[in-house]
């Protein structure tokens, strides 16, 4: 089956401004990668690390 996701779709309510800012600051605009990294870190998965945060001015640090 083409374009079959490996995981089930989940819904989370996030304010519009935060969602836009996350896309602007996430590496390559990949919000999902940042969210998955945060969840793995929160759950203390082996090897999980906090994702790199952007600088306060919004640039990558």
N, CA and C of each residue as an Amber inpcrd file, in Angstrom:
protein
   183
   0.8570000  -1.1820000   0.0000000   0.0000000   0.0000000   0.0000000
   0.8990000   1.2390000   0.0000000   0.8150000   2.0710000  -1.0110000
   1.6640000   3.2650000  -1.0720000   1.2990000   4.2850000   0.0050000
   2.3140000   4.9860000   0.4810000   2.1370000   6.0560000   1.4590000
   1.4080000   5.5820000   2.7160000   1.7140000   4.3870000   3.1800000
   1.0960000   3.8630000   4.3970000   1.9490000   4.2530000   5.5990000
   1.4290000   5.0850000   6.4840000   2.2040000   5.4740000   7.6570000
   2.4690000   4.2820000   8.5750000   3.6200000   4.3290000   9.2540000
   3.9740000   3.2440000  10.1750000   3.3120000   3.4080000  11.5260000
   2.8050000   4.5890000  11.8210000   2.1660000   4.8340000  13.1120000
   0.7760000   5.4020000  12.9040000  -0.0480000   5.2370000  13.9210000
  -1.4140000   5.7590000  13.8790000  -1.3890000   7.2760000  14.0600000
  -2.3040000   7.9580000  13.4110000  -2.4440000   9.4080000  13.5410000
  -2.9300000   9.7440000  14.9460000  -2.3420000  10.7750000  15.5630000
  -2.7450000  11.2490000  16.8870000  -3.1320000  12.7170000  16.7850000
  -4.0180000  13.1480000  17.6340000  -4.4140000  14.5530000  17.6640000
  -4.0000000  15.1770000  18.9820000  -3.4610000  16.3840000  18.8910000
  -3.0520000  17.1510000  20.0650000  -3.4690000  18.5890000  19.8190000
  -4.0280000  19.2220000  20.8240000  -4.4220000  20.6280000  20.6830000
  -3.2540000  21.5180000  21.0900000  -2.8100000  22.3490000  20.1650000
  -1.7060000  23.2820000  20.3830000  -2.1450000  24.6270000  19.8210000
  -1.9350000  25.7130000  20.5640000  -2.3380000  27.0300000  20.0590000
  -1.7000000  27.3270000  18.6980000  -2.4570000  28.0030000  17.8380000
  -2.0020000  28.3020000  16.4780000  -0.6460000  28.9960000  16.4390000
  -0.4400000  29.9830000  17.3030000   0.8380000  30.7070000  17.3030000
   2.0000000  29.7850000  17.6460000   1.8020000  28.8920000  18.6180000
   2.8600000  27.9450000  18.9840000   3.1350000  26.9750000  17.8340000
   2.0970000  26.5180000  17.1570000   2.2490000  25.5640000  16.0530000
   3.0420000  26.1970000  14.9080000   2.7230000  27.4520000  14.5920000
   3.4460000  28.1580000  13.5300000   4.9000000  28.3820000  13.9280000
   5.1200000  28.8590000  15.1550000   6.4890000  29.1010000  15.6140000
   7.3050000  27.8140000  15.6400000   6.6850000  26.7000000  16.0020000
   7.3920000  25.4240000  16.0100000   7.8270000  25.0560000  14.5930000
   6.9660000  25.2390000  13.6260000   7.3320000  24.9490000  12.2300000
   8.4580000  25.8630000  11.7670000   8.4210000  27.1270000  12.1860000
   9.4510000  28.0860000  11.7840000  10.8120000  27.7410000  12.3790000
  10.8230000  27.1460000  13.5660000  12.0810000  26.9240000  14.2880000
  12.5690000  25.4860000  14.2850000  11.7100000  24.5380000  13.9620000
  12.1330000  23.1310000  13.9240000  13.0600000  22.9160000  12.7330000
  14.0580000  22.0540000  12.8960000  14.9450000  21.7710000  11.7600000
  14.1450000  21.3120000  10.5400000  14.3310000  21.9780000   9.4380000
  13.6120000  21.6950000   8.1840000  12.0970000  21.7710000   8.3460000
  11.6180000  22.4740000   9.3730000  10.1780000  22.6140000   9.6000000
   9.5050000  21.3420000  10.0610000  10.2900000  20.3610000  10.5160000
   9.7580000  19.0450000  10.8880000   9.2870000  19.0350000  12.3400000
   8.0610000  19.5150000  12.5650000   7.4930000  19.5490000  13.9150000
   7.3820000  18.1540000  14.5070000   7.0050000  17.1740000  13.6910000
   6.8100000  15.8100000  14.1900000   8.0950000  15.2600000  14.8020000
   9.2320000  15.5370000  14.1830000  10.5050000  15.0340000  14.7110000
  10.7820000  15.6080000  16.0950000  10.5190000  16.9020000  16.2710000
  10.7420000  17.5380000  17.5680000   9.8120000  16.9340000  18.6160000
   8.5530000  16.7580000  18.2760000   7.5790000  16.2030000  19.2130000
   7.9520000  14.7700000  19.5940000   8.3350000  13.9500000  18.6070000
   8.7210000  12.5650000  18.8940000   9.9610000  12.5150000  19.7790000
  10.9290000  13.4030000  19.5230000  12.1230000  13.4610000  20.3740000
  11.7650000  13.8330000  21.8070000  10.8630000  14.7910000  21.9690000
  10.4440000  15.1900000  23.3150000   9.7440000  14.0490000  24.0490000
   8.8840000  13.3280000  23.3550000   8.1680000  12.2120000  23.9780000
   9.1530000  11.1170000  24.3890000  10.0860000  10.7770000  23.5170000
  11.0740000   9.7430000  23.8350000  11.9130000  10.1450000  25.0430000
  12.3270000  11.4080000  25.0970000  13.1080000  11.9000000  26.2380000
  12.2630000  11.8440000  27.5110000  11.0260000  12.2990000  27.4480000
  10.1330000  12.3230000  28.6030000   9.9170000  10.9180000  29.1600000
   9.8140000   9.9450000  28.2750000   9.5960000   8.5620000  28.6870000
  10.8960000   7.8270000  29.0270000  12.0050000   8.5430000  28.9710000
  13.3280000   7.9790000  29.3040000  13.6800000   6.7740000  28.4480000
  13.3850000   6.8740000  27.1610000  13.7500000   5.8020000  26.2380000
  15.2700000   5.7460000  26.1170000  15.8370000   4.5600000  25.9890000
  17.2930000   4.4450000  25.8700000  17.8270000   5.2920000  24.7110000
  18.8390000   6.0770000  24.9980000  19.4780000   6.9050000  23.9790000
  18.7400000   8.1850000  23.6310000  17.5630000   8.3970000  24.2100000
  16.7880000   9.6010000  23.8840000  17.4440000  10.8330000  24.4750000
  17.4570000  11.8990000  23.6970000  18.0110000  13.1770000  24.1390000
  17.0130000  14.2710000  23.8070000  17.0780000  15.3340000  24.5880000
  16.2430000  16.4840000  24.2720000  16.6340000  17.0390000  22.9060000
  15.6610000  17.4410000  22.1080000  16.0170000  18.0490000  20.8320000
  16.7090000  19.3870000  21.0680000  17.5400000  19.7770000  20.1460000
  18.2430000  21.0510000  20.2310000  17.2360000  22.1980000  20.1300000
  17.3600000  23.1500000  21.0390000  16.4390000  24.2930000  21.0350000
  16.9970000  25.4160000  20.1670000  16.1040000  26.1790000  19.5300000
  16.5900000  27.3520000  18.7860000  17.0220000  28.4360000  19.7730000
  17.8520000  29.3440000  19.3010000  18.2370000  30.5000000  20.1270000
  16.9900000  31.3450000  20.3890000  17.0840000  32.2120000  21.3640000
  15.9220000  33.0460000  21.7200000  15.4550000  33.9040000  20.5630000
  16.3680000  34.2290000  19.6280000  15.9700000  35.0560000  18.4810000
  15.3450000  34.2080000  17.3610000  15.2190000  32.8830000  17.6030000
  14.5800000  32.0050000  16.6300000  15.5480000  31.3220000  15.7010000
  16.8380000  31.6630000  15.7780000  17.8180000  31.0060000  14.9210000
  18.2520000  29.6970000  15.5440000  18.8070000  28.8380000  14.7590000
  19.2710000  27.5450000  15.2610000  20.4930000  27.7290000  16.1470000
  20.5320000  27.0030000  17.2810000  21.7000000  27.1060000  18.1610000
  22.3130000  25.7460000  18.4020000
